């Protein structure tokens, strides 16, 4: 055994010393022995192999440079237990003298080492100097259906170790091992550093068969993803639009994006109200709803279903034409409210049999449609509503109707030819709003014959026949 020495002080003769542990290359004995006599110096004694390991470059060219032409046979068995299928990479009709080639013989399991390195772009003789690690990948992509069976391996190669000697402290693939022995009762060793090439075989693969249950589950899950996408988009649009409305504006104008989206997405389904008709009598507080299928006789005699009359909403005064000028009152005399009399009025010779007020006229429509106009303002005999002051102020006031038309459309041109038509239809709407209250009911309301002819008399049509009731839907 030979010693490797480091300087130490006399007072550290029984200690290892502060610098011995970091610089020594062996086991310290704990002794401090003389190193020089003049001037006197001592050192910490260590027990180690001597000489230390020498750093030498590997031999060039590599010792086994001829191994480039060696061949290796790879046997690989695979098993798909779920499908009860087993196979291997050596085919029954394989030629044992073949050599793997990427295009000419891709199924051959015998590989030349030089060809493996060539596939990865390296030279075997250069890699063998400092060693390297090569991966041989076997990929199985199997279709195990009987009508389209395919299960063949596909080979590929890549290098796994560090390729750059400048960036890696120990490039390539190398390792050391030692042989220990005694010679003349002295323990010795032989330290060997080996450079070589290692091959790692990596196997990947998948195999499957057609399964109707798996197909149904896959289709169902795919459709569910589309449903989730719709829900996510709805949530995103609602969240973003509401957040932007709350953050950037104080009104609802920016929320028009949200409203536009729902108009495009959702289709409004209108209730088939065209099959319903609504009538109102002056001497009844409720409204009658009549189904069109039951109309085989005049509306005057059809019972219909009684529904409560909606309360008038006075917050929207534009729905009724109010008188623009109050009538002059007499000082000192209290105002009186005109009430409709319940006394029967004399029936004129031209009044139909179903008329109760004496002012109704026969319908001009074809006989199949006459039942829609056979309606009086009263259920029982009495004074006609057309003789009341509210009817004159709300329905027949030309100035009030013109004001209402211009209120709804300020740029409306009231020319001489179309004025009566516009005023007549406006009067129809005003009566329906007055008597039925709700716009949903007023759109399908049937006007009594006496009211309709009184409006027509006030605003006559220049020529032609009146069309009668038309449903808005």
C-alpha positions as CSV (number, residue, x, y, z in Angstrom):
1,X,0.0,0.0,0.0
2,X,1.3,3.5,-0.9
3,X,0.4,6.7,0.8
4,X,-0.8,10.0,-0.6
5,X,0.1,12.9,1.6
6,X,-1.3,16.3,2.5
7,X,0.4,19.0,4.7
8,X,-0.8,19.2,8.3
9,X,0.3,21.0,11.6
10,X,1.8,19.3,14.7
11,X,-1.2,20.2,16.8
12,X,-3.4,18.2,14.4
13,X,-1.4,15.1,14.7
14,X,-4.4,13.3,16.4
15,X,-7.0,14.9,14.1
16,X,-7.9,14.6,10.4
17,X,-7.3,18.3,9.7
18,X,-9.5,20.7,7.9
19,X,-8.2,20.1,4.5
20,X,-7.6,16.4,4.5
21,X,-11.2,15.4,3.9
22,X,-11.7,17.6,0.8
23,X,-8.4,16.8,-1.0
24,X,-7.6,13.3,-0.1
25,X,-8.5,10.3,-2.3
26,X,-8.5,7.5,0.3
27,X,-9.4,6.6,3.8
28,X,-7.7,8.7,6.5
29,X,-5.8,6.7,9.2
30,X,-5.8,9.4,11.8
31,X,-2.0,9.7,11.9
32,X,0.1,12.7,11.3
33,X,3.5,11.6,10.1
34,X,6.7,13.6,9.2
35,X,6.7,14.7,5.6
36,X,10.0,16.8,5.4
37,X,12.8,17.2,7.8
38,X,14.0,20.7,6.7
39,X,12.0,22.6,7.3
40,X,10.0,20.1,9.4
41,X,6.5,19.4,8.0
42,X,4.0,16.7,8.7
43,X,1.1,15.3,6.7
44,X,-2.2,13.3,7.2
45,X,-1.8,9.7,6.3
46,X,-4.4,8.1,4.0
47,X,-4.9,4.5,2.8
48,X,-5.7,4.4,-1.0
49,X,-4.9,2.7,-4.2
50,X,-1.8,4.1,-5.8
51,X,-1.4,5.3,-8.4
52,X,-4.8,6.9,-8.8
53,X,-7.0,6.3,-11.8
54,X,-5.5,7.6,-15.0
55,X,-7.7,9.5,-17.5
56,X,-6.9,8.1,-21.0
57,X,-8.7,8.5,-24.3
58,X,-10.3,5.4,-25.7
59,X,-8.5,3.7,-28.6
60,X,-9.2,4.8,-32.1
61,X,-10.5,3.1,-34.1
62,X,-12.6,1.0,-31.9
63,X,-11.3,-2.4,-31.0
64,X,-14.4,-4.1,-32.4
65,X,-14.9,-2.0,-35.4
66,X,-15.8,-5.1,-37.4
67,X,-18.9,-5.5,-35.3
68,X,-20.6,-3.2,-37.7
69,X,-21.4,-6.2,-39.9
70,X,-22.7,-8.3,-37.0
71,X,-26.4,-9.3,-37.2
72,X,-28.9,-9.8,-34.4
73,X,-32.1,-11.8,-34.4
74,X,-34.9,-10.2,-32.4
75,X,-37.8,-12.4,-31.1
76,X,-40.8,-10.6,-29.9
77,X,-44.1,-12.3,-28.7
78,X,-47.2,-10.2,-28.0
79,X,-50.5,-11.1,-26.4
80,X,-53.9,-9.4,-26.4
81,X,-55.7,-11.3,-23.6
82,X,-59.0,-9.4,-24.0
83,X,-59.3,-10.6,-27.5
84,X,-57.6,-14.0,-26.9
85,X,-55.0,-13.3,-29.6
86,X,-51.3,-14.1,-29.5
87,X,-48.7,-13.7,-32.3
88,X,-44.9,-13.0,-32.8
89,X,-42.7,-11.0,-35.1
90,X,-41.2,-14.1,-36.8
91,X,-43.6,-15.0,-39.6
92,X,-44.1,-18.7,-40.6
93,X,-42.8,-18.1,-44.1
94,X,-39.8,-15.9,-43.1
95,X,-36.5,-16.4,-44.9
96,X,-33.8,-17.1,-42.3
97,X,-31.1,-15.6,-44.6
98,X,-32.9,-12.2,-44.9
99,X,-31.7,-8.9,-43.5
100,X,-33.9,-6.1,-42.4
101,X,-34.4,-3.2,-44.9
102,X,-36.8,-0.4,-44.4
103,X,-38.5,-0.7,-47.9
104,X,-37.4,-3.9,-49.4
105,X,-37.7,-6.3,-46.4
106,X,-39.5,-4.4,-43.5
107,X,-40.8,-7.6,-41.8
108,X,-37.4,-9.4,-41.4
109,X,-36.4,-9.8,-37.7
110,X,-32.6,-10.0,-38.5
111,X,-30.9,-6.7,-38.2
112,X,-27.3,-5.6,-39.2
113,X,-25.8,-3.3,-36.6
114,X,-24.4,-0.9,-39.2
115,X,-27.9,-0.6,-40.8
116,X,-29.5,0.3,-37.5
117,X,-27.0,3.2,-37.0
118,X,-27.5,4.3,-40.6
119,X,-31.3,4.6,-40.1
120,X,-30.7,7.1,-37.4
121,X,-28.1,9.1,-39.3
122,X,-25.0,7.9,-37.4
123,X,-21.9,6.0,-38.3
124,X,-21.2,2.8,-36.3
125,X,-17.4,3.1,-36.4
126,X,-17.6,6.6,-34.9
127,X,-20.2,5.8,-32.2
128,X,-18.3,2.7,-31.2
129,X,-15.3,4.7,-30.0
130,X,-17.0,6.2,-27.0
131,X,-20.1,4.0,-27.0
132,X,-23.8,4.7,-27.4
133,X,-27.3,3.5,-26.6
134,X,-29.6,2.7,-29.5
135,X,-33.4,2.0,-29.1
136,X,-35.1,-0.5,-31.4
137,X,-38.8,0.3,-31.3
138,X,-41.4,-2.3,-32.3
139,X,-44.8,-0.9,-32.8
140,X,-47.9,-3.2,-33.2
141,X,-51.0,-1.6,-34.7
142,X,-53.4,-4.6,-35.0
143,X,-56.9,-4.8,-36.5
144,X,-58.2,-8.1,-35.2
145,X,-61.5,-8.2,-37.2
146,X,-61.8,-11.3,-39.3
147,X,-62.8,-9.4,-42.5
148,X,-59.9,-7.0,-42.3
149,X,-57.3,-8.7,-40.3
150,X,-53.9,-6.9,-40.0
151,X,-51.3,-7.4,-37.4
152,X,-47.7,-6.7,-38.4
153,X,-44.8,-5.1,-36.5
154,X,-43.3,-1.8,-37.6
155,X,-39.6,-1.2,-36.7
156,X,-38.0,2.2,-36.0
157,X,-34.7,3.3,-34.4
158,X,-33.4,6.2,-32.4
159,X,-30.4,7.1,-30.2
160,X,-30.9,7.6,-26.5
161,X,-27.6,8.7,-25.1
162,X,-25.9,12.1,-25.1
163,X,-24.6,12.8,-28.5
164,X,-22.5,16.0,-27.9
165,X,-19.2,15.6,-26.2
166,X,-18.9,19.3,-25.4
167,X,-22.1,19.5,-23.3
168,X,-21.9,16.1,-21.6
169,X,-19.3,15.3,-19.0
170,X,-19.3,11.6,-19.9
171,X,-20.6,11.2,-23.5
172,X,-21.5,8.0,-25.1
173,X,-21.9,4.7,-23.1
174,X,-19.0,3.5,-20.9
175,X,-18.5,2.1,-17.5
176,X,-15.7,0.7,-15.2
177,X,-15.2,-2.5,-13.3
178,X,-12.2,-3.9,-11.4
179,X,-10.6,-7.3,-10.9
180,X,-9.1,-7.8,-7.4
181,X,-6.3,-10.4,-6.7
182,X,-3.2,-11.0,-4.5
183,X,0.3,-11.3,-5.7
184,X,3.1,-12.2,-3.3
185,X,0.6,-11.8,-0.5
186,X,0.0,-8.2,-1.7
187,X,-3.6,-7.1,-2.6
188,X,-3.8,-5.7,-6.1
189,X,-6.4,-4.7,-8.6
190,X,-6.8,-4.2,-12.3
191,X,-9.2,-1.3,-13.2
192,X,-10.9,-1.7,-16.6
193,X,-12.9,1.0,-18.5
194,X,-15.2,-0.3,-21.1
195,X,-16.7,1.5,-24.1
196,X,-19.5,-0.2,-25.9
197,X,-22.9,-0.1,-27.7
198,X,-26.1,-1.1,-25.9
199,X,-29.4,-1.9,-27.6
200,X,-32.7,-1.3,-25.8
201,X,-35.8,-3.0,-27.4
202,X,-39.0,-1.0,-26.7
203,X,-42.4,-2.6,-27.7
204,X,-45.6,-0.6,-28.1
205,X,-48.9,-1.6,-29.6
206,X,-52.7,-1.7,-29.6
207,X,-55.2,-4.1,-30.9
208,X,-59.0,-3.9,-31.3
209,X,-62.1,-5.5,-32.7
210,X,-65.4,-4.0,-33.8
211,X,-67.9,-3.9,-31.0
212,X,-71.5,-2.7,-31.6
213,X,-71.9,-1.8,-27.9
214,X,-68.7,0.3,-27.9
215,X,-69.9,2.0,-31.1
216,X,-73.2,3.0,-29.5
217,X,-71.4,4.3,-26.4
218,X,-69.0,6.3,-28.6
219,X,-71.8,7.8,-30.7
220,X,-73.8,8.7,-27.5
221,X,-70.8,10.3,-25.8
222,X,-70.0,12.3,-29.0
223,X,-73.6,13.6,-29.2
224,X,-73.4,14.5,-25.5
225,X,-70.3,16.6,-26.2
226,X,-72.3,18.6,-28.8
227,X,-75.0,19.1,-26.1
228,X,-72.5,20.3,-23.6
229,X,-71.0,22.6,-26.2
230,X,-74.4,24.3,-26.7
231,X,-74.9,24.7,-23.0
232,X,-71.4,26.2,-22.7
233,X,-71.9,28.6,-25.5
234,X,-75.2,29.7,-24.1
235,X,-73.6,30.2,-20.7
236,X,-70.7,32.1,-22.2
237,X,-72.9,34.5,-24.2
238,X,-75.2,35.1,-21.3
239,X,-72.3,35.7,-18.9
240,X,-70.3,37.9,-21.2
241,X,-73.3,40.0,-22.4
242,X,-74.6,40.5,-18.9
243,X,-71.1,41.4,-17.5
244,X,-70.6,43.9,-20.3
245,X,-74.0,45.4,-19.7
246,X,-73.3,45.9,-16.0
247,X,-69.8,47.1,-16.5
248,X,-69.9,49.4,-19.5
249,X,-73.4,50.8,-19.8
250,X,-76.2,51.9,-17.6
251,X,-79.0,51.1,-20.0
252,X,-80.1,48.0,-21.8
253,X,-78.9,48.9,-25.3
254,X,-75.8,46.8,-25.1
255,X,-77.9,43.8,-24.1
256,X,-79.3,43.8,-27.6
257,X,-76.6,41.2,-28.4
258,X,-78.2,38.8,-26.0
259,X,-81.7,39.5,-27.4
260,X,-80.5,39.1,-31.0
261,X,-78.8,35.8,-30.1
262,X,-82.0,34.3,-28.7
263,X,-84.1,35.6,-31.6
264,X,-81.8,33.7,-34.0
265,X,-81.6,30.6,-31.8
266,X,-85.2,30.2,-30.5
267,X,-88.2,30.1,-32.6
268,X,-91.3,31.7,-31.1
269,X,-94.3,29.4,-31.3
270,X,-97.5,31.4,-31.4
271,X,-100.5,29.8,-29.8
272,X,-103.2,29.1,-32.5
273,X,-105.4,31.9,-31.3
274,X,-106.9,32.2,-34.8
275,X,-109.3,29.5,-33.8
276,X,-110.7,31.8,-31.0
277,X,-113.0,34.8,-31.2
278,X,-113.9,37.2,-28.4
279,X,-117.1,39.1,-28.0
280,X,-118.3,41.7,-25.4
281,X,-121.8,42.9,-24.6
282,X,-122.5,46.2,-22.9
283,X,-124.9,44.7,-20.4
284,X,-122.4,42.0,-19.3
285,X,-119.2,42.6,-17.3
286,X,-117.4,39.5,-18.5
287,X,-116.1,38.6,-22.0
288,X,-117.1,35.6,-24.0
289,X,-114.6,33.3,-25.7
290,X,-115.9,31.4,-28.7
291,X,-114.1,28.7,-30.6
292,X,-114.4,29.0,-34.4
293,X,-115.3,25.3,-34.8
294,X,-118.6,26.1,-32.9
295,X,-119.6,28.8,-35.3
296,X,-122.5,27.5,-37.2
297,X,-124.9,30.3,-36.3
298,X,-124.7,34.0,-35.4
299,X,-122.4,35.1,-32.7
300,X,-125.4,36.7,-30.9
301,X,-126.7,33.2,-30.0
302,X,-123.5,31.4,-29.2
303,X,-122.9,31.0,-25.5
304,X,-119.1,30.6,-25.4
305,X,-116.9,30.5,-22.4
306,X,-117.0,33.4,-19.9
307,X,-113.7,34.9,-19.0
308,X,-113.0,37.9,-16.7
309,X,-112.5,41.2,-18.4
310,X,-108.9,42.6,-17.9
311,X,-108.6,45.8,-16.0
312,X,-107.8,48.8,-18.2
313,X,-104.2,49.9,-17.9
314,X,-104.3,53.7,-17.7
315,X,-100.5,54.1,-17.8
316,X,-100.6,53.8,-21.6
317,X,-103.0,56.6,-22.5
318,X,-102.0,56.3,-26.2
319,X,-104.1,53.2,-26.6
320,X,-107.3,55.3,-26.5
321,X,-108.0,58.5,-28.3
322,X,-108.9,61.1,-25.6
323,X,-110.8,64.2,-26.4
324,X,-108.5,67.0,-27.1
325,X,-110.8,69.7,-25.7
326,X,-113.2,69.3,-22.8
327,X,-116.8,70.4,-23.3
328,X,-117.7,73.8,-21.8
329,X,-119.3,73.5,-18.4
330,X,-122.1,75.7,-17.0
331,X,-121.0,77.5,-13.8
332,X,-122.9,76.5,-10.7
333,X,-124.4,73.4,-12.3
334,X,-123.0,70.0,-11.3
335,X,-121.7,67.6,-14.1
336,X,-123.9,64.7,-14.9
337,X,-122.7,61.3,-16.2
338,X,-124.8,59.9,-19.0
339,X,-125.9,56.3,-18.4
340,X,-127.2,53.9,-20.9
341,X,-130.9,53.2,-20.5
342,X,-132.1,49.6,-20.1
343,X,-135.4,50.4,-21.8
344,X,-136.0,48.8,-25.1
345,X,-135.8,51.0,-28.2
346,X,-138.2,50.7,-31.1
347,X,-136.9,48.2,-33.7
348,X,-136.5,49.5,-37.2
349,X,-137.8,47.5,-40.1
350,X,-134.3,46.9,-41.5
351,X,-132.9,45.5,-38.2
352,X,-132.2,41.7,-38.2
353,X,-134.0,39.4,-35.8
354,X,-130.9,39.0,-33.7
355,X,-130.4,42.7,-33.1
356,X,-131.2,44.0,-29.6
357,X,-130.4,47.7,-29.9
358,X,-132.2,48.5,-33.2
359,X,-129.2,49.9,-35.0
360,X,-127.6,46.7,-36.5
361,X,-127.6,46.1,-40.2
362,X,-127.5,42.8,-42.2
363,X,-124.0,41.6,-43.2
364,X,-122.6,42.1,-46.8
365,X,-120.3,39.1,-46.6
366,X,-121.1,35.7,-48.2
367,X,-123.5,33.5,-46.3
368,X,-120.8,31.2,-45.1
369,X,-119.1,34.1,-43.3
370,X,-122.1,36.1,-42.2
371,X,-122.1,34.5,-38.7
372,X,-119.0,36.5,-37.8
373,X,-120.9,39.8,-38.2
374,X,-124.3,38.8,-36.7
375,X,-123.5,40.4,-33.3
376,X,-125.2,43.2,-31.4
377,X,-123.7,45.4,-28.7
378,X,-126.3,44.1,-26.2
379,X,-127.3,40.7,-25.0
380,X,-130.7,41.9,-24.0
381,X,-132.8,44.7,-25.5
382,X,-131.7,48.2,-24.6
383,X,-130.1,51.5,-25.8
384,X,-127.3,51.1,-28.3
385,X,-123.8,51.9,-27.2
386,X,-123.2,54.1,-30.3
387,X,-125.6,56.7,-28.8
388,X,-123.4,57.2,-25.7
389,X,-121.1,60.1,-25.1
390,X,-118.0,57.9,-24.5
391,X,-118.5,56.3,-27.9
392,X,-118.6,59.7,-29.6
393,X,-115.6,61.0,-27.7
394,X,-113.4,57.9,-27.8
395,X,-114.4,56.3,-31.2
396,X,-115.9,59.0,-33.5
397,X,-113.8,62.0,-32.7
398,X,-112.0,62.8,-35.9
399,X,-109.5,65.1,-34.3
400,X,-108.7,62.6,-31.5
401,X,-108.1,59.8,-34.1
402,X,-105.9,62.0,-36.2
403,X,-103.9,63.0,-33.1
404,X,-103.6,59.3,-32.1
405,X,-102.3,58.4,-35.6
406,X,-99.7,61.2,-35.5
407,X,-98.8,60.2,-32.0
408,X,-97.9,56.7,-33.1
409,X,-96.2,57.9,-36.4
410,X,-95.3,61.6,-36.4
411,X,-94.3,61.6,-40.1
412,X,-97.6,60.0,-41.3
413,X,-99.1,61.7,-44.3
414,X,-102.8,62.0,-44.0
415,X,-103.8,62.6,-47.6
416,X,-107.4,63.1,-48.7
417,X,-107.9,59.7,-50.3
418,X,-106.5,57.5,-47.5
419,X,-107.6,59.6,-44.5
420,X,-111.0,57.9,-44.0
421,X,-109.5,54.4,-44.4
422,X,-106.8,55.2,-41.7
423,X,-109.3,56.8,-39.4
424,X,-111.8,53.9,-39.8
425,X,-109.3,51.2,-38.9
426,X,-108.0,53.3,-36.0
427,X,-111.5,53.6,-34.7
428,X,-111.9,49.8,-34.9
429,X,-108.8,49.4,-32.8
430,X,-109.9,52.0,-30.3
431,X,-113.2,50.3,-29.7
432,X,-111.6,46.9,-29.3
433,X,-109.0,48.3,-26.8
434,X,-111.8,50.2,-25.0
435,X,-114.1,47.2,-24.6
436,X,-111.6,44.3,-24.3
437,X,-108.7,46.0,-22.4
438,X,-106.0,43.4,-23.3
439,X,-104.2,43.7,-26.7
440,X,-104.1,39.9,-26.9
441,X,-107.9,39.8,-26.7
442,X,-108.4,42.9,-28.8
443,X,-106.6,41.4,-31.8
444,X,-109.3,38.7,-32.0
445,X,-112.3,40.7,-30.9
446,X,-115.4,40.9,-33.0
447,X,-117.0,44.3,-33.2
448,X,-120.8,44.5,-33.0
449,X,-122.6,45.3,-36.2
450,X,-124.1,48.5,-34.9
451,X,-120.7,49.9,-33.9
452,X,-119.1,48.7,-37.1
453,X,-121.7,50.4,-39.3
454,X,-121.7,53.6,-37.2
455,X,-117.9,53.9,-37.7
456,X,-118.3,53.2,-41.4
457,X,-121.0,55.9,-41.6
458,X,-118.7,58.4,-40.0
459,X,-115.6,57.4,-42.1
460,X,-117.0,55.8,-45.3
461,X,-115.1,54.0,-47.9
462,X,-114.9,55.8,-51.2
463,X,-115.7,52.7,-53.3
464,X,-115.9,49.0,-53.1
465,X,-117.3,46.6,-50.5
466,X,-116.1,46.4,-46.8
467,X,-113.9,43.4,-46.2
468,X,-115.1,42.6,-42.7
469,X,-113.1,40.9,-39.9
470,X,-109.6,39.8,-40.7
471,X,-107.5,37.8,-38.3
472,X,-104.0,39.2,-37.7
473,X,-102.5,35.7,-37.9
